Amino acid sequence: MITALREATKSLWMWIILGVLALGFGLSFGLPSDAISLGQDPIVKVYGEPVRPHDYNYQWAAFNVTNYIRIPKQDKRMQEMMGLKEEVLDAVIERRVLAKAGEEMGLHVDIADAEDLTFEGHIIILGDTIDWLGGRKFNYERL
């Protein structure tokens, strides 16, 4: 009986020592950066508003779909040399800055304005308006 009690006490002390070591390592090295998350971190903040990855990804997808700059999509090295990803991020930031400046000047854009632009077949990429339907009108029924 006493032998079993000694073994249990030894085992308990071993677990306590192991727990203290694990706690020490955990506190000294910290948690992984993605262990606790409350959604996606913003890429950057503009006037306190976050620019999230989906904002950037939308602009990048629109940039790639329209062939705005005529380089092969497979040529990642050329895209990197031209700084296309940075250019797209700059355009997203610039759009937010200009929108804020417009608000401060009293200018306002409605959703109807964006719908009219889309209906006319235009899309804005990197700050330029592009006629992406080739002069045709957008067909809401087909959508």
GROMACS elastic network, one bead per residue, 0.5 to 0.9 nm:
[ bonds ]
;  ai    aj funct       b0    kb
    1     4     6  0.52071   500
    1     5     6  0.63006   500
    1     6     6  0.87321   500
    2     5     6  0.50114   500
    2     6     6  0.61931   500
    2     7     6  0.86580   500
    3     6     6  0.50967   500
    3     7     6  0.62401   500
    3     8     6  0.86472   500
    4     7     6  0.50853   500
    4     8     6  0.61698   500
    4     9     6  0.86059   500
    5     8     6  0.50706   500
    5     9     6  0.61349   500
    5    10     6  0.85746   500
    6     9     6  0.50657   500
    6    10     6  0.60967   500
    6    11     6  0.85244   500
    7    10     6  0.50422   500
    7    11     6  0.60980   500
    7    12     6  0.85489   500
    8    11     6  0.50211   500
    8    12     6  0.60797   500
    8    13     6  0.86396   500
    9    13     6  0.61931   500
    9    14     6  0.85697   500
   10    13     6  0.51893   500
   10    14     6  0.61632   500
   10    15     6  0.87020   500
   11    14     6  0.50518   500
   11    15     6  0.62799   500
   11    16     6  0.86809   500
   12    15     6  0.51941   500
   12    16     6  0.62473   500
   12    17     6  0.87089   500
   13    16     6  0.50129   500
   13    17     6  0.61346   500
   13    18     6  0.85038   500
   14    17     6  0.51737   500
   14    18     6  0.60881   500
   14    19     6  0.85353   500
   15    18     6  0.50052   500
   15    19     6  0.60079   500
   15    20     6  0.85702   500
   16    19     6  0.50340   500
   16    20     6  0.61751   500
   16    21     6  0.86291   500
   17    20     6  0.51225   500
   17    21     6  0.62099   500
   17    22     6  0.86270   500
   18    21     6  0.51306   500
   18    22     6  0.61670   500
   18    23     6  0.85878   500
   19    22     6  0.50716   500
   19    23     6  0.60575   500
   19    24     6  0.84880   500
   20    23     6  0.50604   500
   20    24     6  0.60378   500
   20    25     6  0.86361   500
   21    24     6  0.50217   500
   21    25     6  0.62001   500
   21    26     6  0.84538   500
   22    25     6  0.52324   500
   22    26     6  0.59803   500
   22    27     6  0.85673   500
   23    26     6  0.50008   500
   23    27     6  0.60754   500
   23    28     6  0.84835   500
   24    27     6  0.53242   500
   24    28     6  0.60864   500
   24    29     6  0.85864   500
   25    28     6  0.51498   500
   25    29     6  0.60014   500
   25    30     6  0.78972   500
   26    29     6  0.55273   500
   26    30     6  0.53985   500
   26    31     6  0.68819   500
   27    30     6  0.50986   500
   27    31     6  0.78498   500
   29    32     6  0.86995   500
   30    33     6  0.85604   500
   31    34     6  0.81592   500
   31    35     6  0.64174   500
   31    36     6  0.83645   500
   32    35     6  0.52488   500
   32    36     6  0.81705   500
   33    36     6  0.72247   500
   33    37     6  0.83462   500
   34    37     6  0.60589   500
   37    40     6  0.74515   500
   37    41     6  0.82809   500
   38    41     6  0.80715   500
   40    43     6  0.89285   500
   40    52     6  0.70970   500
   40    53     6  0.75913   500
   41    44     6  0.86573   500
   41    50     6  0.84166   500
   41    51     6  0.89430   500
   41    52     6  0.68617   500
   41    53     6  0.80812   500
   42    45     6  0.68197   500
   42    49     6  0.89977   500
   42    50     6  0.52872   500
   42    51     6  0.53491   500
   42    53     6  0.66535   500
   43    50     6  0.73016   500
   43    51     6  0.57029   500
   43    52     6  0.56322   500
   43    53     6  0.63013   500
   43    56     6  0.85702   500
   44    49     6  0.84828   500
   44    50     6  0.59975   500
   44    51     6  0.54225   500
   44    52     6  0.74639   500
   44    93     6  0.84563   500
   45    48     6  0.53986   500
   45    49     6  0.52639   500
   45    51     6  0.57566   500
   45    52     6  0.86737   500
   45    93     6  0.86239   500
   46    49     6  0.52143   500
   46    50     6  0.63368   500
   46    51     6  0.71312   500
   46    93     6  0.67808   500
   46    96     6  0.67891   500
   46    97     6  0.70523   500
   47    50     6  0.83574   500
   47    96     6  0.83528   500
   47    97     6  0.77472   500
   47   100     6  0.80214   500
   49    96     6  0.87905   500
   51    54     6  0.82622   500
   51    55     6  0.63503   500
   51    56     6  0.74185   500
   51    92     6  0.79673   500
   51    93     6  0.77725   500
   51    96     6  0.89047   500
   52    55     6  0.54887   500
   52    56     6  0.68129   500
   52    57     6  0.88484   500
   53    56     6  0.51439   500
   53    57     6  0.59699   500
   53    58     6  0.85618   500
   54    58     6  0.59982   500
   54    59     6  0.86244   500
   55    58     6  0.53738   500
   55    59     6  0.65889   500
   55    60     6  0.87867   500
   55    92     6  0.76833   500
   56    59     6  0.52998   500
   56    60     6  0.61354   500
   56    61     6  0.86110   500
   56    88     6  0.73338   500
   56    89     6  0.63630   500
   56    92     6  0.68108   500
   57    61     6  0.59801   500
   57    62     6  0.84989   500
   58    61     6  0.51649   500
   58    62     6  0.61949   500
   58    63     6  0.85206   500
   59    62     6  0.50991   500
   59    63     6  0.60462   500
   59    64     6  0.86576   500
   59    88     6  0.68186   500
   59    89     6  0.83935   500
   59    91     6  0.86546   500
   59    92     6  0.75110   500
   59   125     6  0.69705   500
   59   126     6  0.80083   500
   60    64     6  0.62178   500
   60    65     6  0.86447   500
   60    84     6  0.89961   500
   60    85     6  0.74945   500
   60    88     6  0.64078   500
   60    89     6  0.85321   500
   60   125     6  0.88973   500
   61    64     6  0.51106   500
   61    65     6  0.60412   500
   61    66     6  0.86304   500
   62    65     6  0.51830   500
   62    66     6  0.62172   500
   62    67     6  0.87227   500
   62    68     6  0.88087   500
   62   123     6  0.85406   500
   62   124     6  0.87878   500
   62   125     6  0.69890   500
   63    66     6  0.57247   500
   63    67     6  0.65606   500
   63    68     6  0.59735   500
   63    69     6  0.82123   500
   63    88     6  0.80366   500
   63   125     6  0.62727   500
   63   126     6  0.79041   500
   64    67     6  0.55618   500
   64    68     6  0.71225   500
   64    69     6  0.85087   500
   64    73     6  0.73004   500
   65    68     6  0.80293   500
   66    69     6  0.84402   500
   66   125     6  0.88802   500
   66   130     6  0.87547   500
   66   132     6  0.70843   500
   67    70     6  0.56796   500
   67    71     6  0.77335   500
   67    72     6  0.88240   500
   67    73     6  0.87261   500
   68    71     6  0.89110   500
   68   125     6  0.78766   500
   68   130     6  0.85521   500
   70    73     6  0.88284   500
   71    74     6  0.85797   500
   71    75     6  0.73442   500
   71    78     6  0.78932   500
   71    79     6  0.79179   500
   72    75     6  0.54128   500
   72    76     6  0.84086   500
   72    78     6  0.86293   500
   72    79     6  0.87835   500
   73    76     6  0.69684   500
   73    79     6  0.81112   500
   74    77     6  0.87073   500
   75    78     6  0.55247   500
   75    79     6  0.64882   500
   75    80     6  0.88072   500
   76    79     6  0.50153   500
   76    80     6  0.60919   500
   76    81     6  0.85914   500
   77    80     6  0.50300   500
   77    81     6  0.61389   500
   77    82     6  0.86229   500
   78    82     6  0.61351   500
   78    83     6  0.84681   500
   78    84     6  0.89592   500
   79    82     6  0.51824   500
   79    83     6  0.60893   500
   79    84     6  0.55466   500
   79    85     6  0.76690   500
   80    84     6  0.64537   500
   80    85     6  0.74445   500
   80    86     6  0.89175   500
   81    84     6  0.79822   500
   82    85     6  0.86616   500
   82    86     6  0.89807   500
   82    87     6  0.86869   500
   83    86     6  0.53449   500
   83    87     6  0.61405   500
   83    88     6  0.87730   500
   84    88     6  0.61691   500
   84    89     6  0.86391   500
   85    88     6  0.51529   500
   85    89     6  0.63143   500
   85    90     6  0.85932   500
   86    89     6  0.50860   500
   86    90     6  0.60521   500
   86    91     6  0.85669   500
   87    91     6  0.61845   500
   87    92     6  0.87530   500
   87   126     6  0.76847   500
   88    91     6  0.50390   500
   88    92     6  0.63733   500
   88    93     6  0.87562   500
   88   125     6  0.84966   500
   88   126     6  0.63193   500
   89    92     6  0.50947   500
   89    93     6  0.62710   500
   89    94     6  0.84872   500
   89   126     6  0.89620   500
   90    93     6  0.51223   500
   90    94     6  0.59121   500
   90    95     6  0.84962   500
   90   126     6  0.82563   500
   91    95     6  0.60347   500
   91    96     6  0.86523   500
   91   125     6  0.80851   500
   91   127     6  0.64864   500
   92    95     6  0.52209   500
   92    96     6  0.65023   500
   92    97     6  0.88390   500
   92   126     6  0.75535   500
   92   127     6  0.87006   500
   93    96     6  0.51886   500
   93    97     6  0.62479   500
   93    98     6  0.86560   500
   94    97     6  0.50399   500
   94    98     6  0.60521   500
   94    99     6  0.84250   500
   94   126     6  0.89102   500
   94   127     6  0.82893   500
   95    98     6  0.52065   500
   95    99     6  0.60413   500
   95   100     6  0.86171   500
   95   126     6  0.85973   500
   95   127     6  0.72885   500
   96    99     6  0.50614   500
   96   100     6  0.62062   500
   96   101     6  0.86294   500
   97   100     6  0.51786   500
   97   101     6  0.62027   500
   97   102     6  0.85956   500
   98   102     6  0.60128   500
   98   103     6  0.85487   500
   99   102     6  0.50366   500
   99   103     6  0.62132   500
   99   104     6  0.86860   500
   99   107     6  0.87109   500
   99   108     6  0.86994   500
  100   103     6  0.50714   500
  100   104     6  0.62660   500
  100   105     6  0.86931   500
  101   104     6  0.51049   500
  101   105     6  0.63043   500
  101   106     6  0.87369   500
  101   107     6  0.86300   500
  102   105     6  0.50412   500
  102   106     6  0.62539   500
  102   107     6  0.50146   500
  102   108     6  0.70961   500
  103   107     6  0.52591   500
  103   108     6  0.62902   500
  104   107     6  0.74589   500
  109   112     6  0.81713   500
  109   113     6  0.64595   500
  109   114     6  0.79855   500
  110   113     6  0.53348   500
  110   114     6  0.69866   500
  110   115     6  0.88919   500
  111   114     6  0.51603   500
  111   115     6  0.61976   500
  111   116     6  0.86141   500
  112   116     6  0.60562   500
  112   117     6  0.85846   500
  113   116     6  0.50981   500
  113   117     6  0.62790   500
  113   118     6  0.86821   500
  114   117     6  0.50757   500
  114   118     6  0.62068   500
  114   119     6  0.85334   500
  115   118     6  0.50359   500
  115   119     6  0.59649   500
  115   120     6  0.85672   500
  116   120     6  0.62021   500
  116   121     6  0.87477   500
  116   122     6  0.89861   500
  117   120     6  0.52508   500
  117   121     6  0.66217   500
  117   122     6  0.55715   500
  117   123     6  0.73286   500
  118   121     6  0.50881   500
  118   122     6  0.53584   500
  118   123     6  0.66110   500
  118   137     6  0.84832   500
  118   138     6  0.68061   500
  119   122     6  0.74777   500
  119   137     6  0.58218   500
  119   139     6  0.76239   500
  119   140     6  0.82271   500
  120   131     6  0.81889   500
  120   133     6  0.84156   500
  120   135     6  0.78384   500
  120   136     6  0.73053   500
  120   137     6  0.51360   500
  120   138     6  0.62913   500
  121   130     6  0.83233   500
  121   131     6  0.57365   500
  121   132     6  0.58889   500
  121   133     6  0.51252   500
  121   134     6  0.75714   500
  121   135     6  0.69075   500
  121   136     6  0.64565   500
  121   137     6  0.54375   500
  121   138     6  0.54986   500
  122   129     6  0.62634   500
  122   130     6  0.53750   500
  122   132     6  0.56979   500
  122   133     6  0.72154   500
  122   135     6  0.89170   500
  122   138     6  0.89961   500
  123   128     6  0.81736   500
  123   129     6  0.56243   500
  123   130     6  0.52772   500
  123   131     6  0.65498   500
  123   132     6  0.64629   500
  124   127     6  0.58717   500
  124   128     6  0.53445   500
  124   130     6  0.60464   500
  124   131     6  0.89008   500
  125   128     6  0.53641   500
  125   129     6  0.65016   500
  125   130     6  0.72091   500
  126   129     6  0.84963   500
  130   133     6  0.88786   500
  131   134     6  0.58239   500
  131   135     6  0.66144   500
  131   136     6  0.88117   500
  132   135     6  0.78898   500
  132   136     6  0.88225   500
  133   136     6  0.54250   500
  133   137     6  0.70663   500
  133   138     6  0.74485   500
  134   137     6  0.86850   500
  136   139     6  0.89009   500
  138   142     6  0.88212   500
  138   143     6  0.87950   500
  139   142     6  0.54628   500
  139   143     6  0.65255   500
  140   143     6  0.50543   500
